[in-house]
């Protein structure tokens, strides 16, 4: 086969892979089809990699094939060993990997052009500059996000003096270096300061973001990684990389918009306001009265309830208590109760965190309700069990115009007949503000580790069923 024939076959395979990407992403919209969609998209990527290996422009397989093997082994190891609580960090690491990969490929493309003495077209030079700049911003920004999620970096916003001015100045420097690289693309050394400036800008953009805004930050850098890949695709003239990067960039941007809307905040406010710090308890215990109950009391309420909504948060993921929660729901269902799981879009540390967590515990998909669906049911719900959630159920978002979360759509759990909140203590959530829900007459606090508490509830409900 001629080189042109091989190229035609590769491009045809790329079209098939792109269709599989689009189909897979469309299937991710519904929990019932998400696993199938993920498998189809992964198979599309495998097909694309195999097709790329046969590209005639590949000089040597001595590094490519071992790199594929090592990458596959690392991916398989991470998929099997990283716990659900570490999934947001892993997504951030993947974003960082995509960013640096795009930056390195764009750099290699520029070096190849200059070594061959080939003039770099303006559009190609622009694509190279964008791939390097966006890729390096994504790299360090995502690494900072992963560090904050893991707790190795302070989760509170790091508010440097004149931080917005610094970020703006560094952004201007990055743009200036990118323009210079386009103007004199034969000056390969310009890549070094562009790489450094991009990495510094990524840090400056990430460190002011607090824990409560992590879902937005992760989604945003996911979009950046896609944009970097698309730009690099133009640089190396790879159609599939352009399509895949555009899909990731667009979906990440849409997800970022959804997250911002779910918090009733603009992206600019998230990036530059320094909100989202994990503060201490705002109201000390004793300043406001609350009601504490034991597992036996809660089990009695749940055993005889006819309808219930379980609201989950990051505390459930930390305790790895999703399986116990499902067992409790199954027990209530055997007694004729209607059980639903209410999921807020920004509950947890990344978009869809709670959906994945509950899917891992084999919670039926038809029991998973989004924000709007849950709120329609709460007014007719007998009991709500809040497990590890805080800010997403705080009535201040509706009632206190002076609250930093005012206007944020929440799960209106206070509209149910009664509410049980499972927490380790009365500490505030990531927003650093007190939760009025905890002090309402219809609310009772069940303190302790979520997993142990849910096990106790399961045991007590089973005992009630046994003695009837």
C-alpha positions in Angstrom: 0.0 0.0 0.0 1.1 3.5 -0.7 1.5 6.1 1.9 -1.7 7.8 0.8 -3.6 4.5 1.0 -2.4 4.0 4.6 -3.4 7.5 5.4 -6.8 7.0 4.0 -7.3 3.8 6.0 -6.1 5.6 9.2 -8.5 8.5 8.7 -11.4 6.0 8.0 -10.6 4.3 11.3 -10.4 7.7 13.0 -14.0 8.5 11.8 -15.2 5.2 13.3 -13.4 6.1 16.6 -14.9 9.6 16.6 -18.4 8.1 16.2 -17.7 5.8 19.1 -16.6 8.8 21.2 -19.7 10.7 20.4 -22.0 7.7 21.0 -20.2 6.9 24.3 -20.5 10.4 25.6 -24.2 10.5 24.7 -24.7 7.3 26.7 -23.1 9.0 29.7 -26.1 11.2 30.1 -28.2 8.4 31.8 -27.0 6.2 34.7 -28.5 3.1 33.1 -26.4 3.5 30.0 -23.3 5.1 31.5 -21.2 2.0 31.8 -21.9 0.9 28.2 -21.1 4.4 27.0 -17.8 4.4 28.9 -16.8 1.0 27.4 -17.7 2.1 23.9 -15.6 5.3 24.2 -12.7 3.3 25.7 -12.9 0.9 22.8 -12.9 3.8 20.4 -9.7 5.1 22.0 -8.1 1.6 21.7 -9.0 1.5 18.0 -7.5 5.0 17.5 -4.3 4.1 19.2 -3.9 1.0 17.1 -4.5 2.9 13.9 -2.0 5.6 14.9 0.7 3.0 15.5 0.5 2.2 11.8 1.2 5.8 10.8 4.2 5.9 8.4 5.6 9.0 10.1 6.5 7.0 13.2 10.3 6.8 13.3 10.8 4.2 15.9 8.6 1.8 18.0 11.3 1.3 20.7 9.8 4.0 22.9 6.2 4.0 21.7 5.3 0.4 22.4 6.9 0.3 25.9 5.2 3.6 26.8 1.8 2.2 25.7 2.4 -0.9 27.9 3.5 1.2 30.9 0.6 3.6 30.5 -1.9 0.7 30.3 -0.5 -0.9 33.4 -0.6 2.3 35.4 -4.2 3.0 34.3 -5.3 -0.5 35.2 -3.6 -0.3 38.6 -5.1 3.1 39.4 -8.6 1.9 38.3 -8.4 -1.1 40.7 -6.6 0.5 43.7 -7.8 4.1 43.9 -10.7 4.2 46.4 -13.9 6.1 45.6 -12.8 8.9 47.9 -9.7 9.3 45.7 -11.6 9.4 42.4 -11.7 13.2 42.2 -7.9 13.4 42.7 -7.5 10.8 40.0 -9.6 12.8 37.6 -7.5 15.9 38.4 -4.3 13.8 37.8 -5.7 12.7 34.4 -6.4 16.3 33.5 -2.8 17.2 34.4 -1.5 14.2 32.3 -3.6 15.3 29.3 -2.3 18.9 29.7 1.4 18.0 29.8 1.0 15.5 27.0 -0.4 18.1 24.7 2.3 20.6 25.7 5.1 18.1 25.0 3.6 17.0 21.7 3.2 20.6 20.5 6.8 21.3 21.6 8.0 18.2 19.7 6.1 19.4 16.6 7.9 22.7 16.7 11.3 21.1 17.2 10.6 18.8 14.2 9.7 21.7 11.9 12.8 23.6 12.9 15.2 20.6 12.7 13.9 19.9 9.2 14.3 23.6 8.2 10.6 23.8 7.3 8.8 27.1 7.6 6.0 26.9 10.2 2.7 28.2 8.9 1.1 30.9 11.0 -2.0 28.7 11.8 0.2 25.8 12.8 2.4 28.1 15.0 -0.7 29.5 16.7 -1.9 25.9 17.4 1.6 25.0 18.8 1.6 28.1 21.1 -2.0 27.3 22.3 -1.2 23.7 23.0 1.9 24.6 25.0 0.2 27.4 27.0 -3.1 25.7 27.7 -1.4 22.4 28.4 1.0 23.8 31.0 -1.8 25.8 32.7 -3.8 22.6 32.9 -0.8 20.7 34.3 0.0 22.8 37.3 -3.6 23.9 37.9 -4.8 20.3 38.0 -1.9 19.2 40.3 -2.8 21.9 42.7 -6.4 20.8 42.6 -5.4 17.2 43.2 -3.2 18.3 46.2 -6.1 20.3 47.7 -8.5 17.3 47.2 -6.0 14.9 48.8 -5.3 17.3 51.7 -1.5 17.6 50.9 -2.2 21.3 50.1 -4.2 23.5 52.3 -7.8 23.3 51.1 -8.5 26.9 52.2 -8.1 29.6 49.5 -4.5 31.0 49.4 -5.2 34.7 48.9 -2.0 36.3 47.8 -1.8 40.2 47.9 -3.0 41.6 44.6 -3.6 38.0 43.4 -5.9 39.0 40.6 -3.3 41.5 39.3 -0.6 38.9 39.5 -2.8 36.4 37.6 -3.6 39.1 35.0 0.1 40.0 34.6 1.1 36.4 34.2 -1.7 35.9 31.7 -0.4 38.8 29.7 3.1 37.3 29.8 1.9 34.0 28.5 0.0 35.6 25.7 3.0 37.8 24.8 5.4 34.8 24.7 2.8 32.9 22.6 2.7 35.8 20.1 6.5 36.0 20.0 6.6 32.2 19.4 4.2 32.6 16.5 6.2 35.6 15.1 9.6 33.9 15.2 8.8 30.2 15.4 12.3 29.3 14.4 13.4 30.5 17.9 12.7 27.2 19.7 14.2 28.5 22.9 11.0 30.6 23.4 9.2 27.4 24.4 11.1 27.3 27.7 9.8 30.6 29.1 6.4 29.9 27.7 6.3 26.5 29.5 7.4 28.2 32.8 5.0 31.0 32.5 2.1 28.7 31.7 2.9 26.5 34.7 3.1 29.5 37.0 -0.2 30.8 35.7 -1.9 27.5 36.4 -0.7 27.7 40.1 -1.9 31.3 40.4 -5.3 30.3 39.1 -5.8 27.3 41.4 -4.5 28.3 44.8 -7.2 30.9 45.5 -9.9 28.2 45.0 -11.3 26.6 48.2 -12.6 23.1 48.8 -16.2 23.9 48.1 -15.4 25.0 44.6 -13.4 21.8 43.7 -16.1 20.4 41.4 -16.0 23.5 39.3 -12.3 23.6 39.2 -12.0 19.9 38.1 -14.6 20.4 35.4 -12.9 23.6 34.2 -9.4 22.0 33.9 -11.1 19.0 32.2 -12.2 21.5 29.5 -8.7 23.0 29.3 -7.1 19.6 28.8 -9.5 19.0 25.8 -8.8 22.5 24.3 -5.0 21.8 24.6 -5.5 18.4 22.9 -7.5 20.0 20.1 -4.9 22.7 19.5 -2.1 20.1 19.4 -4.2 18.1 16.9 -4.1 21.1 14.6 -0.3 21.4 15.2 0.4 17.8 14.2 -2.4 17.5 11.7 -4.2 14.7 13.5 -8.0 14.8 12.8 -9.0 12.5 15.6 -7.0 14.5 18.2 -8.9 17.6 17.0 -12.3 15.9 17.3 -11.5 14.2 20.7 -10.1 17.4 22.1 -13.1 19.4 21.0 -15.5 16.9 22.5 -13.7 17.0 25.8 -13.3 20.8 25.8 -17.0 21.4 25.0 -18.3 18.8 27.5 -16.0 20.1 30.2 -17.2 23.7 29.5 -20.8 22.6 29.6 -20.2 20.8 32.9 -18.5 23.8 34.4 -21.5 25.9 33.5 -23.9 23.4 35.1 -21.8 23.4 38.2 -21.7 27.2 38.4 -25.5 27.3 37.9 -26.0 24.7 40.6 -24.2 27.0 43.0 -25.8 30.2 41.6 -22.4 31.7 41.0 -20.5 32.9 37.9 -17.3 31.3 36.8 -15.5 34.6 37.4 -16.7 34.6 41.0 -15.4 31.0 41.5 -12.0 31.8 40.0 -11.4 35.2 41.6 -13.5 35.6 44.7 -11.6 33.2 47.0 -14.7 31.6 48.3 -15.0 27.9 49.2 -12.8 27.7 52.3 -13.1 24.9 54.7 -13.7 27.0 57.8 -14.1 26.0 61.4 -17.4 25.8 63.2 -19.1 29.1 63.0 -21.5 28.6 65.9 -19.9 26.8 68.8 -21.9 24.0 70.3 -24.0 25.4 73.0 -24.7 28.7 71.3 -27.7 27.2 69.5 -29.7 24.2 70.7 -30.0 21.0 68.7 -31.4 17.6 69.3 -29.3 14.5 69.4 -30.7 10.9 69.0 -29.3 7.4 69.0 -29.4 4.7 66.4 -32.2 2.8 68.1 -34.5 5.9 67.9 -33.7 6.5 64.2 -34.1 2.9 63.3 -37.6 2.9 64.7 -38.5 6.0 62.7 -37.1 4.5 59.5 -38.7 1.1 60.0 -42.2 2.5 60.1 -41.8 5.3 57.6 -43.7 5.0 54.3 -41.5 7.3 52.3 -37.9 8.4 52.7 -35.2 10.3 50.8 -31.5 9.6 51.4 -29.3 12.7 50.7 -25.6 11.8 50.3 -22.5 13.9 50.5 -18.7 13.6 50.7 -18.9 12.2 54.2 -20.5 9.1 52.8 -17.6 8.7 50.4 -15.0 9.2 53.2 -16.7 6.6 55.4 -17.1 4.2 52.4 -20.6 3.6 53.7 -22.5 3.4 50.4 -23.1 -0.4 50.7 -24.6 0.0 54.2 -26.9 2.8 53.0 -28.2 0.6 50.2 -28.8 -2.2 52.6 -30.9 0.2 54.8 -32.8 1.3 51.7 -33.5 -2.3 50.7 -34.8 -3.2 54.2 -37.2 -0.2 54.1 -38.3 -1.2 50.7 -39.2 -4.7 51.8 -41.6 -3.1 54.3 -43.4 -1.2 51.6 -41.6 2.2 51.9 -40.8 4.3 48.9 -37.0 5.1 49.0 -35.3 7.6 46.9 -31.7 9.0 46.8 -31.5 12.7 46.3 -28.4 13.9 44.6 -27.2 17.5 44.4 -25.0 18.4 41.3 -22.1 19.6 43.5 -22.3 17.1 46.3 -18.9 15.4 46.7 -15.6 16.5 45.2 -16.3 16.2 41.5 -19.3 16.3 39.2 -21.2 13.0 39.4 -19.3 11.8 42.4 -22.4 10.7 44.3 -23.9 9.0 41.2 -20.7 6.9 40.8 -20.6 6.2 44.5 -24.1 4.8 44.7 -23.8 3.0 41.4 -20.8 1.1 42.9 -23.2 0.0 45.7 -25.7 -1.3 43.0 -28.4 1.2 44.0 -31.1 0.9 41.3 -30.9 3.7 38.8 -34.6 4.6 39.0 -34.1 5.4 42.7 -31.5 8.2 41.9 -33.2 11.6 41.7 -31.6 14.8 40.7 -32.1 18.2 42.4 -35.3 19.2 40.8 -36.9 15.7 41.0 -36.0 15.4 44.6 -37.4 18.8 45.6 -40.7 17.9 44.0 -41.0 15.0 46.3 -39.7 16.4 49.6 -42.9 18.1 50.6 -44.6 14.7 50.6 -41.8 12.8 52.2 -42.1 11.4 55.7 -38.4 11.3 56.6 -35.1 12.5 55.1 -31.7 10.9 56.0 -28.8 13.2 55.3 -25.5 11.3 55.2 -22.4 13.4 55.1 -23.9 16.4 53.3 -23.8 19.9 54.6 -23.9 23.0 52.4 -26.2 21.5 49.8 -29.0 21.2 52.4 -28.4 24.5 54.2 -31.7 26.6 54.2 -29.6 29.8 54.4 -29.4 29.5 50.7 -33.1 30.4 50.6 -33.6 32.5 53.7 -30.5 34.6 54.4 -29.6 37.3 51.9 -26.4 37.9 53.7 -25.2 34.3 53.5 -22.4 33.6 50.9 -24.4 30.7 49.6 -27.7 32.8 49.2 -29.4 31.9 45.9 -27.6 28.6 45.5 -30.1 25.9 44.6 -30.3 23.3 47.4 -32.1 20.2 48.4 -35.1 21.5 50.4 -34.9 18.7 53.0 -36.5 21.0 55.6 -39.8 20.6 53.8 -40.0 16.9 54.8 -41.9 15.9 57.9 -38.7 15.0 59.7 -35.0 15.0 59.1 -32.1 13.0 60.4 -28.6 14.3 59.9 -25.7 12.0 60.2 -22.4 13.7 61.0 -19.3 13.3 63.0 -19.7 16.7 64.7 -21.4 20.0 64.4 -18.6 21.3 62.2 -19.5 23.5 59.2 -19.1 22.4 55.6 -16.6 23.6 53.0 -18.3 27.0 52.8 -17.3 27.6 56.4 -20.8 28.7 57.5 -23.2 27.2 60.0 -26.2 25.2 58.9 -29.6 26.3 60.1 -31.0 22.9 59.3 -29.2 21.4 62.3 -31.1 23.5 64.8 -34.7 23.1 63.4 -37.3 21.4 65.6 -37.9 18.7 62.9 -34.2 17.8 62.7 -32.3 15.3 64.8 -28.5 14.7 64.8 -27.0 11.2 64.8 -23.3 11.6 65.5 -20.6 9.2 64.6 -18.8 7.6 61.7 -21.3 7.1 58.9 -20.4 3.5 58.2 -20.7 2.4 61.8 -23.9 4.4 62.3 -25.5 2.9 59.2 -24.5 -0.6 60.3 -26.2 0.0 63.6 -29.3 1.3 61.8 -29.3 -1.8 59.6 -29.0 -4.1 62.6 -31.7 -2.3 64.6 -34.2 -2.3 61.6 -33.5 -6.0 61.1 -34.2 -6.6 64.8 -37.5 -4.7 64.5 -38.5 -6.8 61.5 -37.5 -10.0 63.3 -39.6 -9.3 66.4 -42.8 -8.4 64.5 
